[in-house]
Amino acid sequence: MTAAPERPEEDIDEASVQGESGEREELFRRLPEPEARDELTRIYQPLAEYLARRFFGRGEPIEDLIQVANIGLLKAIDRFDLSREVKFSTYATATVVGELKRHFRDKGWALRVPRRLQEAGMKVGRAVSELSQDLGRAPTIREIAQRTELSDEEVLEAMETAHAYTTASLDAPTDEDGATSIDRLGAEEEMFEQLEGWTSLAPAIQELPQRERTILYLRFFRGLTQTQIADELGISQMHVSRLLARTLRDLRRSVGEPEA
Amino acid sequence: MSADVTVTVPAAPEFVRVVRFVAASVGAAMDLTYDRIEDLRLAVDEACDQLLALPGDDAMLTVRVTPTGTGVRVFACTDAPASPGTWPPTGFQEGLAWRVLTGLADDVAFELTDEGASVRMAVEGGGT
């Protein structure tokens, strides 16, 4: 974890519920009433997001991490026992972190990526985004190396590492902040089926999550670069790279080529 | 860097990573951008995947990467047995690999050469 935790979870707890501990207890007593549950979720949302951000930069989009953290938070709310001598924030932190760790474990990440590479990947991802903004074009490897103070080889290795993760599931929910542009593309996307040459691939493509389909469409039909796709969808270039590599690999498996 | 770089590895999926890395390194030396390097890797993946589909015991995969000053040319081939009946694969121009390769690279060709079944392509800078 290189991102310094600016707000320890205890502070969030204090900040959110200072002087309201009675009210908070009351909310827990009213469970499983939906309104009480919603209110507690709202109160502790910053905690879930803070914890999700601590896991950012390891190859998973932040929106997915927040979703996972929220699942953990709901579990914590449902399971918390007021009679225990433990603060809810402490209990929730353990539950949410457990959920996030399981998420990475399920995807084969934490076990397989040495920290050095995780950190290099994070730096490279950031540098690509920043330099693209600064330069108005995608940076060269040398430019990324200069910005990150890594060697060319280390930059390439980090890019390779980003590609190597094939285990992550393809059915990740579509991210929220990409929704607007994805909606806008929805109609164009239907053209996929009609496109000559893609027709035989359509069934497999249809099974892809919408975001992956959109990326394929933008790259191979509209001819956008990965940087332009990243802008369009509001996600990082590295994430586009990873999704594209994974999608193509997956399609190869499910489609197969005409037999020789 | 001006000379060709050639690597020969066993024709098995676990060695494609090596080939991809070599191609990316030559591309980086040609100052290809991040986007184009990513295109190059995906294209190399796709080309190797095609060649690996040819059955052959102890077959080898050879990839030659030629720097052009502004990008790279890639020639990938395998010594797995191939004949005009098996390479290029029937209907390959309707397949995913062809769509992907021609979307990522220029001058894509599937050919049966003296060195065996091959895929060649070029990835140039193009400034974006």
Contacts between the chains, C-beta under 8 A, distances in Angstrom:
chain1	res1	chain2	res2	distance
A	128	B	34	5.3
A	132	B	34	8.0
A	137	B	33	6.5
A	137	B	127	6.4
A	137	B	128	5.9
A	138	B	33	3.9
A	138	B	34	4.5
A	138	B	35	4.2
A	138	B	36	7.6
A	138	B	128	6.7
A	139	B	33	6.4
A	139	B	34	5.7
A	140	B	28	7.3
A	140	B	31	4.7
A	140	B	32	6.8
A	140	B	33	5.5
A	140	B	34	7.4
A	141	B	27	8.0
A	141	B	28	3.7
A	141	B	31	7.8
A	141	B	32	7.5
A	141	B	34	7.1
A	141	B	37	6.4
A	142	B	28	7.2
A	142	B	31	6.7
A	144	B	34	6.6
A	152	B	25	7.6
A	152	B	28	5.6
A	153	B	25	7.4
A	155	B	28	7.7
A	156	B	21	6.5
A	156	B	24	5.2
A	156	B	25	6.1
A	156	B	28	6.2
A	156	B	37	7.7
A	157	B	21	7.8
A	159	B	24	7.1
A	159	B	34	7.8
A	159	B	37	6.9
A	159	B	38	7.2
A	159	B	41	7.6
A	160	B	17	6.9
A	160	B	20	7.0
A	160	B	21	5.9
A	160	B	24	7.4
A	160	B	41	7.8
A	163	B	20	7.9
A	163	B	41	6.7
A	164	B	17	7.5
A	197	B	94	6.4
A	197	B	98	7.9
A	197	B	99	5.6
A	198	B	99	6.6
A	200	B	94	6.1
A	200	B	95	7.7
A	201	B	96	5.6
A	201	B	99	7.5
A	219	B	103	6.7
A	220	B	99	6.3
A	220	B	100	6.9
A	220	B	103	4.2
A	223	B	103	7.4
A	225	B	35	4.5
A	225	B	128	5.1
A	226	B	34	7.6
A	226	B	35	4.8
A	226	B	38	5.6
A	226	B	39	7.8
A	227	B	34	7.4
A	227	B	35	5.4
A	227	B	128	7.5
A	228	B	128	7.9
A	237	B	34	6.5
A	237	B	35	7.5
A	241	B	38	4.8
A	244	B	38	7.6
A	244	B	42	6.7
A	245	B	41	7.5
A	245	B	42	6.2
A	245	B	45	7.4
A	248	B	42	6.3
A	248	B	45	7.3
A	248	B	46	7.0
A	248	B	96	7.9
A	248	B	100	6.1
A	249	B	45	7.6
A	251	B	96	5.9
A	252	B	46	7.8
A	252	B	49	6.0
A	252	B	96	6.6
A	252	B	97	7.7
A	255	B	95	7.9
A	255	B	96	5.3
A	257	B	50	6.9
A	257	B	53	6.6
A	257	B	89	6.0
A	257	B	92	6.8
A	257	B	95	4.5
A	257	B	96	6.7
A	257	B	97	5.8
A	258	B	89	5.6
A	258	B	90	5.4
A	258	B	91	4.1
A	258	B	92	6.5
A	258	B	94	7.0
A	258	B	95	5.5
A	259	B	89	7.2
A	259	B	90	7.3
A	260	B	53	6.8
A	260	B	54	6.8
A	260	B	86	4.4
A	260	B	87	6.7
A	260	B	89	4.2
A	260	B	90	6.7
